[in-house]
Amino acid sequence: MKLIIDAMSGDNAPEAIVSGCVMAAREFGQEYILVGKEDTIRGLLEQEKAADLPISVYHADDVIDMHDDPATAVRRKKNASMSVALRLLRDGEGDAMVSAGNTGAMLSGATLVVKRVKGIRRAALPPMLPCKNGHVLLVDAGANTECTPEYLLQFAYMGSFYMEKVMGIKSPRVGLVNNGAEDTKGDPLRKEAYQLLKEAGDAGRIHFVGNVEGSDVPKGVCDVAVTDGFTGNVMLKTVEGVASFLMGEIKNLFLTNTRTKLAYLLVKPAMGGLKKLLSTSEVGGAPFLGISKPVFKAHGSSDARAIRSAVKQAMDFVNADVVGEIERNIDHMTL
């Protein structure tokens, strides 16, 4: 397997990207193409003592940053590392592509360059959210702010395939995020999507558990939470903000006095587990579901460990043949 890595995009690029790639190469093997400014990347590889690793460098002398217009960046900056990496993937030079760059530019580029699976109306970005049982997949989290019922139906199928094939969850539970659990709740989009999801569930194609409220998603009531990108993005940012706030307050609590500091030593192992659950470095990244080849978006602030985790997820995605599963079931996913 060969992984294409955009080395120049992200808050901590290129140092963290190169280091994460080296970490992945040493742990997982496989082949890697680092795309970006060749002299810079080779200098970092030399610092990492990576001469014996199967890592090659493909030169790209420009970078798409967070301020570039997502809709036009890939077309305007044809020599940017992200643009070049997407073309390499399209042309079969690798099996998957990973970048920590501009999310909108990645989505636009993946759609225009790599293309969607035939029949998929919109690609979706599904991050993992921490929940009581581990993680829940939120589909969509910002790629599509305006959706049709058919989009939500396709998000449900693609999210279900991902959780089953990549995460190993048998018959993953699919919930429709709504303002109430009753089947009569919601706006026209939610009501129409509910009927489509129920029909798919009754046919045994997905395990639909009905409407789920936002407050119940972190409790683990479903494995795939389906929603439009606007609602999903608000939900994602809220969960991230609350998690950050609570971790900060817990830290302040333990620093109050000598007794609380001693108490922290007793609960430190458990706190480590909680921190790991909430850490983006452990989750790594998310695929653009619906694109014809695996394109993975790592968090913009990814450190080396997060890049390593994103690479591992991309490898699992390729091995699970999620794209093939979507293609084989496309007839059930279109109206």
C-alpha positions as CSV (number, residue, x, y, z in Angstrom):
1,M,0.0,0.0,0.0
2,K,1.2,3.5,-0.8
3,L,0.0,6.6,1.1
4,I,0.2,10.1,-0.3
5,I,0.8,12.8,2.4
6,D,0.4,16.5,1.9
7,A,3.4,17.7,3.9
8,M,2.9,21.4,3.8
9,S,-0.6,21.9,5.0
10,G,-1.7,22.4,8.6
11,D,-0.8,24.5,11.6
12,N,2.3,22.5,12.4
13,A,3.4,21.7,8.9
14,P,5.8,20.5,7.7
15,E,7.6,19.4,10.8
16,A,4.7,17.5,12.4
17,I,3.6,16.0,9.1
18,V,7.1,14.6,8.3
19,S,7.6,13.4,11.8
20,G,4.2,11.7,11.8
21,C,4.9,10.0,8.5
22,V,8.2,8.7,9.8
23,M,6.4,7.4,12.9
24,A,3.8,5.6,10.7
25,A,6.5,4.2,8.4
26,R,8.4,2.7,11.4
27,E,5.3,1.3,13.0
28,F,3.2,0.2,10.0
29,G,5.6,-0.3,7.2
30,Q,4.0,0.5,3.7
31,E,5.2,3.2,1.3
32,Y,4.8,6.9,1.5
33,I,5.0,9.9,-0.8
34,L,5.5,13.3,1.0
35,V,4.3,16.1,-1.2
36,G,5.8,19.6,-0.8
37,K,8.9,21.6,-0.9
38,E,11.6,19.0,-1.6
39,D,14.6,20.6,0.1
40,T,12.6,21.3,3.3
41,I,11.2,17.8,3.5
42,R,14.5,16.1,2.8
43,G,16.1,18.2,5.5
44,L,13.5,17.1,8.0
45,L,13.8,13.5,7.0
46,E,17.5,13.7,7.6
47,Q,16.9,15.0,11.0
48,E,14.5,12.1,11.6
49,K,17.2,9.7,10.4
50,A,14.7,8.2,8.0
51,A,17.1,7.3,5.2
52,D,16.2,3.6,5.5
53,L,12.4,4.1,5.3
54,P,10.2,3.7,2.2
55,I,9.5,7.4,2.0
56,S,9.8,9.3,-1.3
57,V,9.4,13.1,-1.9
58,Y,7.4,14.7,-4.7
59,H,8.1,18.4,-5.1
60,A,5.3,21.0,-4.9
61,D,6.4,24.6,-4.5
62,D,3.1,26.3,-3.3
63,V,0.8,25.9,-0.3
64,I,-3.0,26.3,0.1
65,D,-3.5,28.1,3.5
66,M,-6.5,28.6,5.7
67,H,-7.2,32.0,4.1
68,D,-7.5,30.8,0.5
69,D,-11.0,30.6,-1.0
70,P,-12.0,26.9,-0.7
71,A,-14.0,26.9,-3.9
72,T,-11.1,28.1,-6.2
73,A,-7.9,27.3,-4.3
74,V,-7.1,23.9,-5.9
75,R,-7.7,25.3,-9.4
76,R,-5.8,28.6,-8.8
77,K,-2.9,26.9,-7.0
78,K,-2.2,24.0,-9.2
79,N,1.4,23.5,-7.8
80,A,0.2,23.6,-4.2
81,S,1.0,20.5,-2.2
82,M,-2.7,19.6,-1.7
83,S,-3.5,20.0,-5.4
84,V,-0.5,17.9,-6.4
85,A,-1.4,15.2,-3.8
86,L,-5.0,15.0,-5.1
87,R,-3.8,14.6,-8.7
88,L,-1.4,11.9,-7.7
89,L,-4.2,10.0,-6.0
90,R,-6.5,10.5,-9.0
91,D,-3.8,9.1,-11.3
92,G,-3.3,6.0,-9.3
93,E,0.1,6.9,-7.8
94,G,-1.1,6.0,-4.3
95,D,-4.0,4.2,-2.5
96,A,-5.1,7.1,-0.2
97,M,-4.3,10.7,0.5
98,V,-3.9,12.5,3.9
99,S,-3.8,16.2,4.5
100,A,-4.3,18.5,7.5
101,G,-5.1,21.5,5.3
102,N,-8.0,23.7,4.5
103,T,-11.2,21.6,4.8
104,G,-13.2,23.4,2.2
105,A,-10.4,23.3,-0.3
106,M,-9.9,19.6,0.3
107,L,-13.6,18.9,-0.2
108,S,-13.7,21.0,-3.4
109,G,-10.5,19.5,-4.7
110,A,-11.5,15.9,-3.9
111,T,-14.8,16.5,-5.7
112,L,-13.3,18.2,-8.7
113,V,-10.1,16.2,-9.1
114,V,-10.7,12.7,-7.6
115,K,-14.5,12.8,-8.2
116,R,-17.4,11.4,-6.2
117,V,-18.6,7.8,-6.5
118,K,-21.2,7.7,-9.3
119,G,-24.6,8.2,-7.8
120,I,-23.4,9.9,-4.6
121,R,-24.9,13.4,-4.5
122,R,-22.5,15.0,-2.0
123,A,-19.4,13.9,-0.1
124,A,-19.7,14.0,3.7
125,L,-17.2,14.7,6.4
126,P,-17.8,12.4,9.4
127,P,-15.6,13.0,12.5
128,M,-15.7,10.8,15.5
129,L,-17.3,12.2,18.7
130,P,-16.5,10.8,22.1
131,C,-19.5,9.1,23.7
132,K,-20.3,6.7,26.6
133,N,-19.4,3.6,24.6
134,G,-16.3,5.0,22.9
135,H,-17.1,7.0,19.7
136,V,-20.0,7.9,17.5
137,L,-19.7,8.9,13.9
138,L,-21.3,12.3,13.1
139,V,-22.4,12.5,9.4
140,D,-22.2,15.3,8.2
141,A,-20.2,17.8,10.2
142,G,-19.9,20.8,7.9
143,A,-19.3,19.7,4.3
144,N,-23.0,20.3,3.3
145,T,-24.9,23.0,5.1
146,E,-28.0,22.6,3.0
147,C,-29.2,19.0,2.4
148,T,-32.0,17.1,0.9
149,P,-33.6,13.9,2.4
150,E,-31.7,11.9,-0.2
151,Y,-28.4,13.3,1.1
152,L,-29.2,12.2,4.6
153,L,-30.2,8.8,3.4
154,Q,-26.8,8.4,1.7
155,F,-25.0,9.8,4.8
156,A,-26.7,7.0,6.8
157,Y,-25.6,4.3,4.4
158,M,-22.0,5.5,4.1
159,G,-21.6,6.1,7.8
160,S,-23.0,2.6,8.5
161,F,-20.5,1.0,6.1
162,Y,-17.6,3.0,7.7
163,M,-18.5,2.0,11.3
164,E,-19.0,-1.7,10.3
165,K,-16.0,-2.2,7.9
166,V,-13.4,0.1,9.6
167,M,-14.5,0.2,13.2
168,G,-15.7,-3.4,13.4
169,I,-19.2,-2.6,14.8
170,K,-21.6,-5.2,13.7
171,S,-24.9,-3.8,12.5
172,P,-24.1,-0.2,13.6
173,R,-27.1,1.7,15.0
174,V,-28.1,4.7,12.9
175,G,-29.9,7.7,14.5
176,L,-31.3,10.8,12.9
177,V,-30.4,13.9,14.9
178,N,-33.7,15.7,15.7
179,N,-35.3,18.0,18.2
180,G,-37.2,15.1,19.8
181,A,-37.3,11.3,19.7
182,E,-40.9,11.0,18.4
183,D,-41.3,10.1,14.8
184,T,-43.5,13.2,14.2
185,K,-40.8,15.6,15.3
186,G,-38.7,17.9,13.1
187,D,-38.8,20.2,10.1
188,P,-39.8,18.9,6.6
189,L,-36.2,17.8,5.9
190,R,-36.1,15.6,9.1
191,K,-39.6,14.2,8.6
192,E,-38.9,13.2,5.0
193,A,-35.5,11.8,5.9
194,Y,-37.0,9.8,8.7
195,Q,-39.3,8.0,6.3
196,L,-36.5,7.1,3.9
197,L,-34.3,5.9,6.8
198,K,-37.2,3.8,8.2
199,E,-37.8,2.2,4.9
200,A,-34.1,1.3,4.6
201,G,-34.2,0.0,8.2
202,D,-37.4,-2.1,7.5
203,A,-35.7,-3.6,4.5
204,G,-32.7,-4.7,6.7
205,R,-30.2,-2.6,4.8
206,I,-29.3,-0.4,7.8
207,H,-30.0,-0.6,11.5
208,F,-32.1,2.5,12.0
209,V,-33.0,3.3,15.6
210,G,-35.1,6.4,14.9
211,N,-34.7,10.0,16.0
212,V,-32.1,10.9,18.6
213,E,-31.8,14.2,20.5
214,G,-28.4,16.0,20.6
215,S,-28.2,15.4,24.4
216,D,-28.5,11.6,23.9
217,V,-25.8,11.3,21.2
218,P,-22.9,11.5,23.8
219,K,-24.7,8.8,25.8
220,G,-24.1,6.3,23.1
221,V,-27.6,5.7,21.9
222,C,-26.4,5.3,18.3
223,D,-23.2,4.5,16.4
224,V,-23.9,6.8,13.5
225,A,-25.6,10.2,14.0
226,V,-27.0,11.6,10.8
227,T,-27.7,15.3,10.2
228,D,-27.1,18.1,7.8
229,G,-23.7,19.8,7.8
230,F,-25.0,23.1,9.4
231,T,-26.5,21.3,12.5
232,G,-23.6,18.8,12.6
233,N,-20.9,21.5,12.6
234,V,-22.7,23.4,15.4
235,M,-23.0,20.1,17.3
236,L,-19.3,19.2,16.7
237,K,-18.0,22.7,17.9
238,T,-20.3,22.6,20.9
239,V,-19.0,19.2,22.0
240,E,-15.4,20.3,21.4
241,G,-16.0,23.5,23.4
242,V,-17.7,21.7,26.3
243,A,-15.0,19.0,26.5
244,S,-12.2,21.7,26.5
245,F,-14.1,23.7,29.2
246,L,-14.7,20.7,31.5
247,M,-11.1,19.5,31.2
248,G,-9.8,22.9,32.1
249,E,-12.2,23.2,35.1
250,I,-11.2,19.7,36.3
251,K,-7.5,20.7,36.1
252,N,-8.2,23.9,38.0
253,L,-10.0,21.9,40.6
254,F,-7.1,19.6,41.2
255,L,-4.7,22.5,41.5
256,T,-6.7,24.2,44.3
257,N,-4.6,23.1,47.2
258,T,-2.3,20.4,48.5
259,R,-5.1,18.0,49.3
260,T,-6.6,18.2,45.8
261,K,-3.1,17.7,44.3
262,L,-2.7,14.5,46.3
263,A,-6.2,13.4,45.2
264,Y,-5.1,13.9,41.6
265,L,-2.3,11.4,42.0
266,L,-4.9,8.8,43.0
267,V,-7.1,9.4,39.9
268,K,-4.3,10.2,37.4
269,P,-4.6,6.8,35.5
270,A,-8.4,7.4,35.0
271,M,-7.8,11.0,34.0
272,G,-5.3,9.7,31.4
273,G,-8.0,7.5,29.9
274,L,-10.5,10.4,29.7
275,K,-7.9,12.7,28.1
276,K,-7.1,10.0,25.5
277,L,-10.9,9.6,24.7
278,L,-11.2,13.4,24.0
279,S,-7.8,13.7,22.2
280,T,-7.8,14.5,18.5
281,S,-4.3,13.0,18.4
282,E,-5.9,9.6,19.0
283,V,-8.7,10.0,16.6
284,G,-6.5,11.3,13.8
285,G,-8.8,12.3,11.1
286,A,-11.9,11.7,9.0
287,P,-12.5,10.5,5.5
288,F,-14.6,12.4,2.9
289,L,-17.2,9.7,2.5
290,G,-18.5,9.4,-1.1
291,I,-15.3,10.3,-2.9
292,S,-14.2,7.6,-5.4
293,K,-10.8,7.2,-3.7
294,P,-9.8,7.5,0.0
295,V,-9.2,11.2,1.0
296,F,-8.5,11.7,4.7
297,K,-8.7,15.1,6.5
298,A,-6.5,15.3,9.6
299,H,-7.2,18.0,12.2
300,G,-5.6,21.4,11.3
301,S,-3.7,21.5,14.5
302,S,-2.4,17.9,14.2
303,D,0.8,17.0,15.9
304,A,3.0,14.1,14.7
305,R,1.0,11.5,16.7
306,A,-2.3,12.8,15.1
307,I,-0.8,12.4,11.6
308,R,0.3,8.9,12.5
309,S,-3.2,8.1,13.6
310,A,-4.7,9.6,10.4
311,V,-2.4,7.4,8.3
312,K,-3.5,4.3,10.3
313,Q,-7.2,5.2,9.7
314,A,-6.5,5.7,6.0
315,M,-4.8,2.3,5.8
316,D,-7.8,0.7,7.6
317,F,-10.2,2.5,5.2
318,V,-8.3,1.1,2.2
319,N,-8.2,-2.4,3.6
320,A,-11.9,-2.4,4.4
321,D,-12.8,-1.4,0.8
322,V,-15.4,1.2,2.0
323,V,-15.5,2.8,-1.4
324,G,-16.2,-0.6,-3.0
325,E,-19.0,-1.2,-0.5
326,I,-20.6,2.2,-1.4
327,E,-20.4,1.4,-5.1
328,R,-22.0,-2.1,-4.6
329,N,-24.9,-0.6,-2.7
330,I,-25.5,2.6,-4.7
331,D,-28.8,1.4,-6.1
332,H,-30.3,1.3,-2.6
333,M,-28.9,4.8,-1.8
334,T,-30.4,6.8,-4.7
335,L,-34.0,7.9,-5.3
